[in-house]
Structures are given as C-alpha cells and as structure tokens.
Amino acid sequence: MAGNRTRGAAQQLAGAWSPRERVRSRTNWVSVAAAAPLLLLFSFAATYVQFIGLLWYAVGPLQEDCAHIERHSGGTVPAGATDVVCTSSGNLNDQDHEIDFRMPRQGAEERLLDAFPRLRRESRCAVDACFRVRPDEPVSRRRWGYLEATVVYEDDRTAHVHVFAT
C-alpha cells in the first residue's frame, strides 16, 4: 500500500494524469466576471468617440492651412491674390482640399499656370477657363493625384479662381 502511494505521488509530480482524478480549473471566473463590464464600457466609449470623429469630418468644410494644400498640390497661390480661403472636406480616408482666391484679371491664366505647373488648359469648359492635371503626370507620394482649377471672370479687373485637389 505504501508503494502505491509513492507511485501515485511520483506520477503526480511527473505530470501523469488519471481520468478519475478531478482537475481544478485554472480560470479565475470571478476576475473574468468583474472585468467584463469594464471591457464593455471601454468598447462603447471607443465606438462613441469614433462616431463623433466621423461626424465631425462629415459635417462640412473646415479651414485648413494653405501651406499644406500648396505643398501637396505642387503649386502656390500666385502673388497678388486676395481673399484666399483654404478648406478641406470629406472623411478620414477621402478628403477634398480647395483653395479659393481672387486675382487681377490681366494675365490671370498665365499666372495660374506659373503658380501650378502641373495644370494644363482644357479645351471644353463650362466657365471662363478650366485647367486639369496632365494625364501623363507621374503619381508622386507627396502629391495628390487629381488637381483642377477653374477661373471665372467677375468683372473687367477681377478673376475668381477655385483650385480643387484630392
């Protein structure tokens, strides 16, 4: 009998298990039950914050730094431009960037092409002048792929320019 006890203890130490022995659970279910409401609360909070952020981006145009738009569009606002407004709209993954400004009508198209060298004049246009990025323009990681500009002559001295980049 003593030999059986020693053999059973030796098997227990060696990791041998008999199907007749009861195995204790290693999961502390009290801790799991206490942590579940906290995990649920954190997931609701994260969902709420993400939803508010998406609404904030989808609301409408936001003021944006013109230098950021200029850097990624490959151009600059021409010298002498007035009423410059830079905005962005859209969501986190698909944002549209716009620059609106006015400039003297005299030589407006040439100055716009000098300021944004990626643009080329379009032949068909619904406004006074349209420009789009060249179709053969290589895609750069630092520049947006689509770029267009429209010019509307408001009077004898002023041209309103709208640049759109995405």
C-alpha positions in Angstrom: 0.0 0.0 0.0 2.8 2.3 0.8 4.3 1.6 -2.6 1.1 2.6 -4.3 1.1 6.0 -2.5 4.7 6.7 -3.6 4.0 5.7 -7.1 0.8 7.9 -7.2 2.8 10.9 -5.8 5.6 10.3 -8.3 3.1 10.2 -11.2 1.5 13.4 -9.9 4.9 15.1 -9.8 5.8 13.8 -13.2 2.6 15.2 -14.7 0.8 12.0 -15.3 -3.0 12.3 -15.0 -5.6 9.8 -14.5 -9.1 10.3 -15.9 -10.5 9.5 -12.5 -8.8 12.5 -10.8 -10.6 15.8 -10.7 -8.8 18.7 -12.3 -9.2 22.2 -10.9 -10.0 25.0 -13.3 -7.2 27.4 -13.8 -9.5 30.2 -14.9 -10.5 32.7 -12.2 -14.1 33.3 -13.2 -14.6 35.9 -10.6 -11.9 38.1 -12.2 -13.4 37.5 -15.7 -16.9 38.4 -14.4 -15.5 41.6 -12.8 -13.6 42.6 -16.0 -16.4 42.0 -18.5 -18.4 45.2 -17.7 -15.2 47.3 -17.9 -14.4 45.9 -21.3 -17.9 46.5 -22.5 -17.8 50.1 -21.2 -14.4 50.8 -23.0 -15.7 49.3 -26.2 -18.8 51.6 -26.1 -16.6 54.6 -25.3 -14.3 53.8 -28.2 -17.3 53.4 -30.6 -18.8 56.7 -29.4 -15.5 58.6 -29.9 -15.1 57.2 -33.4 -18.6 58.0 -34.4 -18.3 61.6 -33.2 -15.0 61.9 -35.1 -16.6 60.7 -38.3 -19.5 63.1 -37.8 -17.0 66.0 -37.3 -15.3 65.2 -40.6 -18.5 64.8 -42.5 -20.2 68.0 -41.3 -18.7 70.2 -43.9 -15.7 72.2 -45.0 -13.1 73.0 -42.4 -10.5 75.7 -42.5 -7.1 74.3 -43.4 -3.5 75.6 -43.6 -2.9 76.8 -47.2 0.7 75.7 -47.0 -0.4 72.1 -46.6 -2.6 72.3 -49.7 0.1 74.0 -51.7 2.8 71.5 -50.7 0.7 68.5 -51.8 -0.9 70.1 -54.9 2.5 71.0 -56.3 1.8 74.8 -56.6 1.4 78.0 -54.7 -1.1 80.8 -54.5 0.0 83.4 -57.0 1.5 86.7 -55.8 -1.2 89.4 -55.7 -4.0 87.0 -54.8 -6.6 88.3 -52.4 -9.5 86.8 -50.4 -7.5 83.5 -50.0 -9.6 80.7 -48.3 -8.3 77.2 -47.9 -10.7 74.4 -46.8 -10.9 70.7 -46.6 -14.0 68.4 -46.5 -14.8 64.7 -46.6 -13.9 62.0 -44.2 -10.7 60.5 -42.9 -9.9 58.4 -45.9 -11.2 60.6 -48.7 -10.6 64.3 -48.2 -11.1 67.1 -50.7 -8.9 70.2 -50.5 -9.9 73.6 -52.0 -8.3 77.0 -52.4 -10.4 80.0 -53.4 -8.9 83.3 -54.2 -9.2 86.4 -56.4 -6.5 87.9 -58.5 -6.2 90.6 -61.2 -7.9 89.6 -64.5 -4.9 90.7 -66.6 -2.8 87.6 -67.3 -4.7 85.5 -64.7 -4.4 82.3 -66.7 -0.7 82.6 -67.3 0.0 83.4 -63.7 -2.1 80.5 -62.6 -0.2 78.1 -64.9 3.1 79.5 -63.5 1.9 79.0 -59.9 0.6 75.4 -60.5 2.9 73.9 -63.1 1.1 70.5 -63.1 -2.0 72.1 -64.6 -2.8 72.2 -68.4 -5.7 74.1 -70.1 -8.8 72.2 -71.0 -10.5 72.9 -74.4 -14.1 72.3 -73.3 -15.2 74.2 -70.2 -18.4 75.4 -68.6 -16.8 78.5 -67.1 -14.3 81.0 -68.5 -11.2 78.8 -68.2 -10.6 75.3 -66.9 -7.3 73.5 -66.0 -6.6 69.9 -65.0 -3.5 67.9 -64.2 -1.9 66.3 -67.2 -3.0 62.7 -67.7 0.6 61.6 -68.2 1.7 63.2 -64.9 3.5 60.5 -62.8 1.9 59.8 -59.5 4.0 61.0 -56.6 3.7 60.0 -52.9 3.9 63.7 -51.9 1.3 65.0 -54.3 -2.4 64.4 -54.7 -3.4 62.6 -57.9 -6.3 64.8 -59.0 -6.0 68.6 -59.4 -8.2 71.0 -61.2 -8.7 74.8 -61.3 -11.4 77.0 -62.7 -11.3 80.7 -63.5 -14.4 82.9 -63.6 -14.0 86.5 -64.7 -16.2 88.6 -62.3 -15.7 92.0 -63.9 -13.1 93.9 -66.0 -10.5 93.7 -63.3 -11.0 90.6 -61.2 -10.8 86.8 -61.7 -12.1 84.3 -59.2 -10.0 81.1 -59.1 -11.0 77.9 -57.5 -8.4 75.1 -57.1 -9.6 71.6 -56.2 -7.3 68.8 -55.1 -8.0 65.2 -53.9 
